[in-house]
Amino acid sequence: MRILFGSWPGYGHLLPMVPLIRAAQQGGHDVVVSSGADMSALIGRLGVTTHQSGVTLAESYERMPDHATISELPAEQQPAFAARHLFGAGAVDRAHDVADLLQTWRPDLVMHDTLELGSPTAAARHGIPHLTHGYGPMVPNASYFAAAIGAAISDAGLPDPTPDIFAAPYLASAHPASAGPNRTRGPRSTRCGPRRARSSRMPPSSWTCPHCPTRTPSISPSARS
């Protein structure tokens, strides 16, 4: 089986998928991981094929309109601005690059992180199944944030992938330390649609991405070690 993993170029987006990447390797599947060039060295240490798509994390911030800093915007503007100009713009670039890959290497499944919507955009256009790999249960305002990303993608002339994403499986892999005494620990599969936030019409009070640290993590070199 061919599996494509798509990740936003941030360690906190890629690393939660490493156990599944390694499990796929050990299961004998053909695995490719696609992300920005800044993630290539880390992906290479996993012993899988690396595909570069979209821009790097630094480039994503450098090309903000008027060189805006998201955290300096009014709190009520931050979510929509980040969704459109950071994750939406990144998804457009990544969708085009992944579509080029699919011309020569067609996966049977595409797995992407919560905020990497370029690879499922390309997958949907080619009729390839896709699912979301999350970091835990769906969070409030997920629908609002996803809709803003989808609008940026559709404005670029690509189909909005969010309806399909909310209808597709969502794999929530919560770290045991973040699970409360009455919460289920470990991976579980659900569907995004029924878990849409009740307050999806209202943006969160402020925006931040805690999954994008700049320090390079240390991982063992291969799934076979």
C-alpha positions as CSV (number, residue, x, y, z in Angstrom):
1,M,0.0,0.0,0.0
2,R,1.2,3.5,-0.8
3,I,0.7,6.1,1.9
4,L,1.4,9.8,1.6
5,F,1.8,11.8,4.9
6,G,1.4,15.6,4.5
7,S,2.6,17.9,7.2
8,W,2.7,21.6,7.8
9,P,6.4,22.6,8.1
10,G,6.5,22.5,11.9
11,Y,7.9,20.0,14.3
12,G,4.7,19.9,16.4
13,H,2.7,19.0,13.3
14,L,5.1,16.3,11.9
15,L,6.3,14.6,15.1
16,P,2.9,13.4,16.3
17,M,2.6,11.4,13.0
18,V,6.0,9.7,13.5
19,P,4.6,6.6,15.2
20,L,2.2,6.0,12.4
21,I,4.9,6.7,9.8
22,R,7.1,4.1,11.5
23,A,4.2,1.6,11.8
24,A,3.5,1.9,8.1
25,Q,7.2,1.3,7.4
26,Q,7.3,-1.8,9.6
27,G,4.1,-3.0,7.9
28,G,5.9,-3.0,4.6
29,H,4.0,-0.1,3.0
30,D,5.5,2.4,0.6
31,V,5.7,5.7,2.5
32,V,6.4,9.2,1.3
33,V,6.3,12.3,3.6
34,S,5.7,15.7,2.1
35,S,6.4,19.0,3.8
36,G,8.5,22.1,3.5
37,A,12.2,22.0,2.7
38,D,13.0,22.8,6.3
39,M,11.6,19.5,7.4
40,S,13.5,17.4,4.8
41,A,16.5,16.6,7.1
42,L,14.2,15.4,9.9
43,I,12.1,13.3,7.5
44,G,15.2,11.8,6.0
45,R,16.3,10.6,9.5
46,L,13.1,8.5,9.6
47,G,14.4,6.5,6.6
48,V,11.4,7.3,4.3
49,T,11.2,9.1,1.0
50,T,11.0,12.9,1.3
51,H,8.9,15.1,-0.9
52,Q,9.3,18.8,-0.7
53,S,6.1,20.8,-1.0
54,G,5.1,24.4,-0.3
55,V,7.3,26.9,1.4
56,T,9.2,26.6,4.7
57,L,7.9,27.8,8.0
58,A,10.1,30.9,7.9
59,E,9.0,31.7,4.4
60,S,5.4,31.4,5.4
61,Y,5.8,34.2,7.9
62,E,8.1,36.3,5.8
63,R,5.4,36.6,3.0
64,M,2.7,37.9,5.3
65,P,0.8,40.9,3.7
66,D,2.6,44.1,4.6
67,H,5.0,42.0,6.6
68,A,2.4,41.8,9.4
69,T,3.1,40.0,12.6
70,I,0.1,37.9,13.6
71,S,0.5,38.3,17.3
72,E,0.6,42.1,17.0
73,L,-2.8,42.3,15.3
74,P,-6.0,42.9,17.3
75,A,-7.0,39.6,18.9
76,E,-10.2,39.3,17.0
77,Q,-8.4,39.6,13.7
78,Q,-5.7,37.0,14.4
79,P,-7.6,33.7,13.6
80,A,-8.9,34.8,10.2
81,F,-5.6,36.4,9.2
82,A,-3.6,33.3,10.2
83,A,-6.1,30.9,8.5
84,R,-6.1,32.8,5.2
85,H,-2.5,34.1,4.9
86,L,-0.6,31.4,6.7
87,F,-2.3,28.1,6.5
88,G,-4.5,28.9,3.5
89,A,-1.7,30.3,1.4
90,G,0.5,27.4,2.4
91,A,-2.2,24.9,1.4
92,V,-2.4,26.4,-2.1
93,D,1.3,26.0,-2.6
94,R,1.4,22.5,-1.2
95,A,-1.6,21.4,-3.2
96,H,0.1,22.3,-6.5
97,D,3.3,20.5,-5.5
98,V,1.5,17.4,-4.2
99,A,-0.6,17.3,-7.4
100,D,2.7,17.2,-9.4
101,L,3.8,14.3,-7.3
102,L,0.6,12.4,-7.9
103,Q,1.3,12.5,-11.6
104,T,4.1,10.0,-11.1
105,W,3.4,8.4,-7.7
106,R,-0.2,7.8,-6.8
107,P,-0.8,6.9,-3.1
108,D,-3.7,4.7,-1.9
109,L,-4.2,6.9,1.1
110,V,-3.2,10.5,2.1
111,M,-2.9,11.3,5.8
112,H,-2.4,15.0,6.8
113,D,-2.2,17.0,10.0
114,T,-5.0,19.2,11.1
115,L,-3.7,22.4,9.5
116,E,-2.1,21.0,6.4
117,L,-4.9,21.1,3.9
118,G,-2.9,21.2,0.7
119,S,-2.4,17.4,0.4
120,P,-6.1,16.6,0.9
121,T,-7.0,19.2,-1.7
122,A,-4.8,17.4,-4.2
123,A,-6.0,14.0,-3.1
124,A,-9.7,15.0,-3.5
125,R,-9.1,16.2,-7.1
126,H,-7.6,12.8,-7.9
127,G,-10.2,10.7,-6.0
128,I,-7.7,9.5,-3.4
129,P,-9.0,8.7,0.2
130,H,-7.7,11.0,2.9
131,L,-7.9,11.4,6.6
132,T,-6.9,13.9,9.3
133,H,-4.3,13.1,11.9
134,G,-5.0,15.4,14.9
135,Y,-3.3,16.0,18.2
136,G,-6.4,15.3,20.4
137,P,-10.1,16.0,20.3
138,M,-11.5,18.7,18.1
139,V,-11.2,22.1,19.6
140,P,-13.7,25.0,19.7
141,N,-13.9,27.1,16.6
142,A,-12.4,24.4,14.4
143,S,-15.2,24.9,11.8
144,Y,-14.6,28.7,11.7
145,F,-10.9,28.3,11.3
146,A,-11.2,25.6,8.6
147,A,-13.8,27.6,6.7
148,A,-11.3,30.5,6.5
149,I,-8.6,28.2,5.2
150,G,-11.0,26.7,2.7
151,A,-12.0,30.2,1.4
152,A,-8.4,31.0,0.7
153,I,-8.0,27.7,-1.2
154,S,-11.1,28.3,-3.3
155,D,-10.1,31.9,-4.0
156,A,-7.0,30.5,-5.6
157,G,-9.1,28.5,-8.0
158,L,-8.9,25.2,-6.2
159,P,-11.8,23.2,-4.7
160,D,-12.5,23.9,-1.0
161,P,-11.5,20.6,0.7
162,T,-13.1,21.3,4.0
163,P,-16.5,19.6,3.4
164,D,-14.7,16.4,2.5
165,I,-12.2,16.8,5.4
166,F,-15.0,17.1,7.9
167,A,-16.7,14.0,6.4
168,A,-13.5,11.9,6.4
169,P,-12.1,10.0,9.4
170,Y,-10.3,12.0,12.1
171,L,-7.6,10.2,14.0
172,A,-7.0,11.8,17.4
173,S,-3.8,10.7,19.0
174,A,-3.7,12.2,22.5
175,H,-0.6,12.1,24.6
176,P,-1.2,10.3,27.9
177,A,0.0,13.3,29.8
178,S,-2.7,15.4,28.3
179,A,-5.5,12.9,29.0
180,G,-7.5,13.5,32.2
181,P,-8.5,10.6,34.5
182,N,-11.8,10.1,32.7
183,R,-10.5,10.4,29.2
184,T,-9.6,7.7,26.8
185,R,-5.9,7.5,26.1
186,G,-4.2,6.6,22.9
187,P,-5.2,6.8,19.3
188,R,-8.9,6.7,18.4
189,S,-10.7,7.3,15.1
190,T,-13.8,9.4,14.8
191,R,-15.3,11.7,12.3
192,C,-14.9,15.5,12.2
193,G,-18.4,16.3,11.1
194,P,-20.4,15.5,14.2
195,R,-17.7,17.2,16.4
196,R,-18.0,20.6,14.8
197,A,-17.7,23.4,17.4
198,R,-21.0,24.8,18.8
199,S,-19.6,28.3,18.5
200,S,-18.2,28.0,15.0
201,R,-19.6,31.4,14.0
202,M,-17.3,33.3,16.5
203,P,-13.5,33.4,16.3
204,P,-11.5,32.6,19.4
205,S,-10.2,35.5,21.4
206,S,-6.7,35.2,20.1
207,W,-4.6,33.0,17.8
208,T,-1.4,31.1,18.4
209,C,0.2,27.9,17.1
210,P,1.8,26.0,19.9
211,H,2.8,23.2,17.5
212,C,5.6,25.2,15.8
213,P,8.6,25.3,18.1
214,T,11.9,26.3,16.4
215,R,14.2,23.9,18.3
216,T,15.2,20.8,16.3
217,P,14.0,17.6,18.0
218,S,16.1,14.5,18.4
219,I,14.8,11.3,17.0
220,S,16.3,7.9,16.3
221,P,17.3,7.4,12.7
222,S,15.0,4.8,11.5
223,A,11.9,2.8,12.1
224,R,14.0,-0.4,12.3
225,S,16.2,0.8,15.1
